[in-house]
Amino acid sequence: MTTPRPRPATELSADEARRLSLRTQGFLGAPPRRSGVRGILRHLGAIQLDTISVLARSHELVPYARLGAVGRKTVEKAYWEGTHAFEYWSHAACILPIEEWPHFAFRRRAYRNRPHWNHELPDGAYDEVIKQLRDEGPLTATELGGAKKTNDWWDWSGSKVAVERALMYGEVVCVERRGWKRVYDLAERAIPEALLHDELDDTECLRRLVRLAGQSLGVGTRADIADYHRLKGEQVDAVIADSGLVPVTVEGWGKPAWADPAALETPPRGRHRTTLLSPFDSLIWERARTERIFGFTHRLEAYVPKQKRVYGYFAMPVLAGGRLVGRVDPARAGRTLVAKQVTLDGAKAAPAVALALAEAATWVDCTDVRVERVDAPDLREPLVKELARILA
């Protein structure tokens, strides 16, 4: 006999759900922005890392979208100086607040019990890496003896296999990125003693991560909440009744949803910056949710063959007035920011897209913006004129 799901306590309009998401994602309201990059990290709970760098890397673009032109060195220091964050597998490879280390014990245990791996671990390599880090660390994979056996990206050396396995097990921690290379150290040195334990059982870990996902999303479906830290649907089901989230209905969603009760106490107010968004920003990283909330279909096309791309290699949505109003596929040519392809949601979007481009150019130390292609040719002139006015 199945237990009936409690009746939703709250009904939200689609617009209320959208604004709630904007606030809990750090775009509306002052508290997370006042506390800077570290406040944004704690508020979001996870900031995704990715190798692609066009304007900047994604973990730099996330605080930029919320805070404005915070210095890129300032962003890196906020993440890695002191004991404030660690890198681990969450939504993907993510920067996570240091206080959440104990709540990923369930994942570390799962890795330790994993029967099959893509890479074979050579005999003795694991112990040798641990010894080397203990004697010499922190070190990169190159400093540990080389990251790869050949030039093939996936052809890892024995030391790289060992240190990545140790990272997943939790015996080793990535303490910073240096020239995009992970810098590894022993967890016993990098994690505060009070947090360095795997005492929490799986249920407690999952309950915490479901709660955090709900707080960061504001409101979400089962799939939204599971996706935030890449949990399984059945893991969410097992703990959501005790997570502190409350059941709600959202106009037009057609699926059960849950919300953070604290987020429901006051209506979202305020405005946010007009900005370019990384495709890996947690506001939009789940494509089905983005379409449901913003009516905006988007996907990363970096790994799509060039001839099949619709919007471009690294098309960045433009957020303005609480809506996604267009896309820009950017590039750099010296000190010129190049908009290789621009898609506008009508003529009214041109000023917002122009402002987003101009501000991004200034942030990455470009002095000019060049527009190459606009999907609607009749909107090219209004966009270029507005850019010229802002940059004058």
Disulfide bonds with the S-S distance in Angstrom:
none
